[in-house]
Amino acid sequence: MNKQLEWLKQLSETNGVSGFEQDIKKLLVKHMGKKVAVSYDKLGSVVFTAVGSEQGPKVMLASHMDEIGFMVKHITKEGFLRFVCLGGWWEQVMLSQRVTVHGKKGDLVGVIGSKPPHILTAAERTKVVQKADMYIDIGAKDEKDARAMGAFEGCAVTPYAEFAQMGDGKTLLGKAWDNRIGCAVMCDVMDNLAKGKHANTVYGVATVQEEVGLRGAQTSVNMLQPDVAFVLDTCVAGGTPGVSDEVASAKIGQGVAITMYDAGMIPNTALRDFALQTAQALKIPTQVGVSEGGATDGGKIHLAGSGVLTLTFSIPTRYIHSHQSVVHMDDYLDAVKLITAMTEQLTAKKYEELLKG
């Protein structure tokens, strides 16, 4: 496995559910800390800063580092763990999935369980098992045993999955691509800017708690007060059985998606057109992204202060918000090329042009 794939494997497999991002934050700081300046907001988002050669605009590259997961809320007398969801989960992807319970004495292996089909009534078999009826089994014989193992109310629980290359070598399977692939894009762009010349001050921000309300985006944008923001995230990939182009037109391996609309933000149209023109000039494939049911950190960022020129770039991702999701290497690399080029071209003059629309 080459260094790039090894880095993506680390990003995917490192744990960091919403509110418990310490491990993924440490990994990002270790990777970026010697190349650019590092700072933090008070909620826990980490900021990597590259200062340019001129007094150009302040540019924020926002990628959330948290993943969806769970938190223990109760331990039953039989030793099973009841939980709350951190982020959006669909019941049908949860049952019988392996998880890691981060207990006081170390990590514990767990599995999400419920009543087996053999003892369900005919009516129960036709219904989706609700989250409230699920629990996590850590192999404890009772509550006392579970606590002795280190389980406690308030401990984080992370989905478990191992990174893997699929058949073509470019399609990548793993957990937490939402939004570790966005973090990978951010880090690579910051690497490129640290090596080259640009006119602006660029903040690469790994935000916290996006999946539970875009919280780190709000605190970090308040601290940085950028002029322009590029949000780096994922979107639902189409091209699979039962998913029409009208619902999800972006497909893996066909280019980075430029979001035209989502439930939290209509992007700045001048910035959108700048992205499309830059991509065309560099022959970088792009796709249209539309999300009627979801939002990104851009929803908070574009409303900060007197407003921030904001655009979202998304990596198409299959099976989003589950234990296993799928992205394509080419989309990730194309995103890096496009965002690097746009950032390098964002001079004070270009920013004034964008402001006029």
PyMOL commands that set and color helices and strands:
alter all, ss='L'
color gray80, all
select helices_A, chain A and resi 3-13+22-32+91-93+117-119+122-125+131-133+143-149+177-195+210-212+215-224+269-282+298-301+329-345+348-355
alter helices_A, ss='H'
color red, helices_A
select strands_A, chain A and resi 37-40+46-51+58-64+69-75+81-86+98-103+106-113+135-137+156-159+164-165+171-174+201-207+228-236+256-262+286-291+309-317+325-328
alter strands_A, ss='S'
color yellow, strands_A
deselect
rebuild
show_as cartoon
